[in-house]
Amino acid sequence: MCAYAVGNGEKMLFFKKSKKEETPEKKAGLFERMKSALSATRENLVSKIEAVLGNVSAIDEKALDDLEETLFGADLGTAVTDRIMTAVRAQYKKGQLKTPDDAKNEISSQLRAILSARATDDESDGSSERETSPQVWMIVGVNGTGKTTTVGKLAARLAGEGQKMLICAADTFRPAAIEQLAVWAERSGTELIKSKIGADPSAVLHDALAAATARGCDLVLVDTAGRLHTKNNLMQELEKMRRIAGRKISGAPHETLLVVDATTGQNGLNQAREFMKVTGITGLIVTKLDGTAKGGVLFGICQELNIPVRYIGIGEAIEDLVEFSPENFIDSLFK
């Protein structure tokens, strides 16, 4: 049997909170934090684009070749670079792209479109599944991406918005992961289902989903072990957990969110490819954007795998795990 803890071990009451609209001041503050966190990525991408365009008064073939070389070197990946340059060259041939500002605006527009492709679809897709309670979100990723910390921050964030949360500590191979989650559960008043070190993760998940159903929880966050994407046995274990979730709760897991460390650059895209084969990733959480110039990896993953970004980490504080907005992200880079 698995043990559960509620905060500090005492029963706590959950109060629904209405989600408040952000004030203009809060939005402005978030925008400034985003700009600060993305400064290195902006320097690696936008500043280099501006350096190329700043040397020309009008767009010509040489300027286009220089732009292409710059994009290849900015961790966007081949597919994104090809898409952007195809669009830029098409506009150039039509005579609609003449000035450096025209080129910059077209690049910005293409990048925004890549990040926004799934945004409208997600509003309507799976509406019946979203009515299922509890919702089950599996959080996956390799060791070192900040996955367990992200689970804790996400639980605290959603609990603060009025969701009755439950965390399933299914990373049973790493004692520190369970300890971290226990701290976050206490901070946020979130129930925690855990078991002894080395226990079967699927058994922990089974008990967690039974508890969540019995206690009327809105959402279950499942912290999985940090799986090396090259280890087939670990990926098979993850697939087993998905099957168990589906048998216990209709449509589960309703979200499978892959945590990607932005500092790994294109390796993050390789991880996403491998996880996609087994788990059917529904969204990304990209961490450590404040400590890297490789934030361009977001575009490569979204373009190739058509996976939306759900949340991004722009710092170490709890409020620095923020819902992703394509508009804010692009504006933070280009404005």
C-alpha positions in Angstrom: 0.0 0.0 0.0 1.1 3.6 -0.6 1.1 6.2 2.1 -0.3 9.7 1.5 0.5 13.0 3.1 -1.6 16.1 3.3 0.6 19.1 3.8 2.3 18.6 7.2 0.3 15.4 7.8 -2.9 17.1 9.1 -6.1 17.3 7.2 -6.4 20.6 5.3 -9.5 22.2 3.8 -9.4 23.3 0.1 -11.0 26.6 -0.9 -11.9 27.4 -4.4 -10.4 30.6 -5.6 -11.6 32.5 -8.7 -8.9 33.0 -11.2 -8.3 36.7 -11.3 -7.6 38.7 -14.4 -4.0 40.0 -14.6 -3.8 43.8 -14.1 -1.9 45.9 -16.6 0.8 46.3 -14.0 1.2 42.6 -13.6 1.3 42.0 -17.3 3.9 44.7 -17.7 6.0 43.1 -14.9 5.8 39.7 -16.5 6.8 41.1 -19.9 9.9 42.7 -18.3 10.8 39.5 -16.6 10.4 37.6 -19.9 12.6 40.1 -21.7 15.3 39.7 -19.0 15.1 35.9 -19.0 15.3 35.8 -22.8 18.2 38.2 -23.1 20.8 35.6 -24.0 18.5 34.0 -26.6 17.7 37.5 -28.0 21.4 38.2 -28.3 22.0 34.8 -30.1 19.1 35.2 -32.5 17.6 38.7 -32.9 20.7 40.7 -32.4 22.5 38.6 -35.0 19.7 39.1 -37.4 19.8 42.8 -36.8 23.6 42.8 -37.3 23.2 41.3 -40.7 20.3 43.6 -41.8 22.1 46.6 -40.3 24.8 46.3 -43.0 22.5 46.7 -45.9 20.2 49.4 -47.1 18.1 47.1 -49.3 17.6 43.3 -49.4 19.5 41.4 -52.0 20.6 37.8 -52.6 23.7 38.2 -50.5 21.7 39.5 -47.5 19.4 36.6 -47.8 22.3 34.1 -47.8 23.7 35.9 -44.7 20.4 35.7 -43.0 20.1 32.0 -43.7 23.5 31.3 -42.2 22.6 33.3 -39.1 19.4 31.4 -38.5 21.2 28.0 -38.9 23.6 29.1 -36.1 20.9 30.2 -33.7 19.6 26.8 -32.5 16.4 27.0 -34.6 17.1 23.8 -36.5 17.0 23.0 -40.2 13.3 22.7 -40.6 12.6 26.1 -39.0 15.3 27.8 -40.9 14.1 26.3 -44.2 10.5 27.4 -43.5 11.5 31.0 -42.6 13.9 31.4 -45.6 11.3 29.9 -48.0 8.8 32.5 -46.9 11.3 35.4 -46.9 12.5 34.5 -50.4 9.0 34.2 -51.7 8.2 37.7 -50.4 11.4 39.0 -51.9 10.6 37.5 -55.4 7.2 39.1 -55.3 8.8 42.5 -54.6 7.1 42.7 -51.2 10.3 42.5 -49.1 12.6 45.4 -49.9 13.9 46.8 -46.6 15.7 45.3 -43.6 12.6 46.0 -41.5 10.5 44.0 -44.0 12.8 41.0 -43.6 12.8 41.3 -39.8 9.0 41.5 -39.7 8.6 38.5 -41.9 11.0 36.4 -39.7 9.1 37.5 -36.6 5.8 36.6 -38.3 7.0 33.2 -39.2 8.3 32.4 -35.8 5.0 33.6 -34.2 3.1 31.3 -36.6 5.2 28.3 -35.6 4.5 28.8 -31.9 0.8 29.6 -32.5 -0.1 26.7 -34.8 -1.7 24.6 -32.0 -3.0 27.4 -29.8 -6.5 27.6 -31.5 -6.8 23.9 -32.0 -6.3 23.2 -28.3 -9.2 25.4 -27.3 -11.7 23.0 -29.0 -9.9 19.6 -29.1 -10.7 17.0 -26.4 -13.4 19.1 -24.7 -15.3 16.1 -23.5 -12.1 14.6 -22.0 -11.5 17.9 -20.1 -14.8 17.4 -18.4 -13.6 14.2 -16.9 -12.6 14.5 -13.2 -10.0 14.1 -12.1 -7.8 15.1 -14.9 -4.5 13.2 -15.1 -1.3 15.0 -16.2 1.8 12.9 -16.6 5.0 14.8 -16.4 7.9 13.2 -18.2 11.5 14.0 -19.1 15.1 13.0 -18.6 17.2 13.5 -15.5 18.4 17.1 -14.9 15.7 19.0 -16.7 14.1 20.3 -13.5 11.1 18.0 -13.9 10.4 17.3 -10.2 10.7 21.0 -9.2 8.4 21.8 -12.1 5.8 19.4 -10.8 5.9 21.1 -7.4 5.7 24.6 -8.9 2.8 23.6 -11.2 0.9 22.0 -8.3 1.3 25.1 -6.2 0.3 27.3 -9.1 -2.9 25.4 -9.9 -3.8 24.9 -6.2 -3.6 28.7 -5.9 -6.1 29.0 -8.8 -8.6 26.9 -6.8 -7.9 23.4 -8.2 -8.0 20.5 -5.7 -4.7 18.9 -6.5 -3.1 15.5 -5.8 0.6 14.7 -6.6 1.7 11.2 -7.4 5.3 10.6 -6.6 6.0 7.9 -9.2 9.7 8.6 -9.4 10.4 5.9 -6.8 14.0 5.4 -7.8 15.3 8.8 -6.5 14.7 9.6 -2.8 15.4 13.3 -3.4 12.4 13.5 -5.8 10.0 12.3 -3.2 11.5 14.6 -0.6 11.2 17.6 -2.9 7.5 16.8 -3.7 6.7 16.4 0.0 8.0 20.0 0.6 5.9 21.3 -2.3 2.9 19.5 -1.1 3.2 21.1 2.3 3.6 24.5 0.8 0.6 24.3 -1.4 -1.7 22.2 0.8 -1.7 19.5 -1.9 -2.2 15.8 -1.2 0.8 13.6 -1.9 0.7 9.9 -2.7 4.0 8.1 -2.3 5.5 4.8 -1.4 8.8 3.3 -0.4 12.0 3.7 -2.5 12.1 1.2 -5.3 8.4 0.5 -5.4 6.6 -0.2 -8.6 5.8 3.2 -10.1 2.6 1.8 -11.7 1.4 0.6 -8.4 1.9 4.0 -6.9 0.0 5.5 -9.8 -2.9 3.0 -9.4 -3.3 4.0 -5.7 -3.0 7.7 -6.5 -5.8 7.6 -9.0 -8.0 5.6 -6.7 -7.4 8.2 -4.0 -8.0 11.1 -6.3 -11.3 9.7 -7.4 -12.5 9.0 -3.9 -11.5 12.4 -2.6 -13.0 14.4 -5.4 -9.7 15.9 -6.7 -9.8 18.0 -9.8 -6.3 17.2 -11.1 -3.5 14.6 -10.5 0.1 15.5 -11.4 2.2 12.4 -11.9 6.0 12.8 -11.4 7.7 10.0 -13.4 11.3 8.9 -13.1 13.9 10.8 -15.2 14.0 8.4 -18.1 17.0 8.3 -20.4 15.3 8.3 -23.8 17.8 5.7 -25.1 16.7 3.1 -22.5 13.9 1.0 -24.0 12.9 -0.7 -20.7 12.3 2.6 -19.0 10.2 3.8 -21.9 8.2 0.6 -21.8 7.6 1.2 -18.1 6.2 4.6 -19.0 3.9 3.1 -21.5 2.7 0.6 -18.8 1.8 3.6 -16.6 -0.2 5.1 -19.4 -2.2 1.9 -19.8 -3.0 1.8 -16.1 -4.1 5.4 -16.1 -6.5 4.8 -19.0 -8.0 1.8 -17.2 -8.6 3.7 -14.0 -9.9 7.0 -15.5 -11.5 7.5 -18.9 -9.2 9.3 -21.3 -6.2 9.4 -18.9 -3.6 10.6 -19.2 -5.3 13.7 -20.4 -2.1 15.6 -20.8 1.5 14.2 -21.1 3.8 17.1 -20.7 7.5 16.8 -21.6 9.9 18.9 -19.6 12.8 20.1 -21.7 15.9 21.9 -20.4 16.4 24.8 -22.8 20.2 24.8 -22.1 20.5 21.4 -24.0 19.6 23.1 -27.3 18.9 20.7 -30.2 19.3 17.7 -27.9 16.0 18.8 -26.5 14.5 18.2 -29.9 16.0 14.7 -30.0 14.5 13.9 -26.6 11.1 15.1 -27.8 11.3 12.8 -30.9 12.0 9.7 -28.7 9.3 10.5 -26.1 6.8 11.2 -28.8 7.2 7.7 -30.2 6.1 6.1 -26.9 4.1 8.6 -24.9 2.2 10.8 -27.4 3.4 14.1 -25.9 0.6 16.7 -25.8 2.6 19.7 -24.6 6.0 21.0 -23.5 7.3 22.7 -20.4 10.5 24.4 -21.2 12.8 25.2 -18.2 15.9 27.3 -17.6 15.2 29.8 -20.3 16.9 32.4 -18.1 20.2 30.7 -18.2 20.7 29.9 -21.9 21.1 31.4 -25.4 19.4 28.3 -26.9 15.8 29.2 -26.4 15.4 28.8 -30.1 14.9 25.1 -29.6 11.2 25.8 -28.8 10.7 26.7 -32.5 12.3 23.5 -33.7 10.2 21.2 -31.5 6.9 23.0 -32.3 7.7 23.0 -36.1 8.7 19.4 -36.4 6.5 17.7 -33.9 3.5 20.1 -33.8 3.6 20.1 -30.0 2.4 23.3 -28.2 4.4 24.9 -25.4 2.2 25.0 -22.2 4.5 26.5 -19.6 8.0 28.0 -19.5 10.5 28.5 -16.7 12.1 32.0 -16.6 13.7 31.8 -13.2 13.9 29.9 -9.9 11.0 31.5 -8.0 7.6 29.8 -8.0 6.1 32.7 -10.0 8.7 32.1 -12.7 6.8 29.1 -14.0 4.4 30.9 -16.3 1.8 30.0 -18.8 3.2 30.2 -22.3 2.0 33.0 -24.7 3.4 33.0 -28.2 2.7 36.7 -28.5 4.6 37.5 -25.3 7.5 35.3 -26.2 8.0 36.8 -29.7 7.5 40.3 -28.4 10.1 39.7 -25.6 12.6 38.8 -28.3 11.8 41.3 -31.0 10.6 44.4 -29.1 
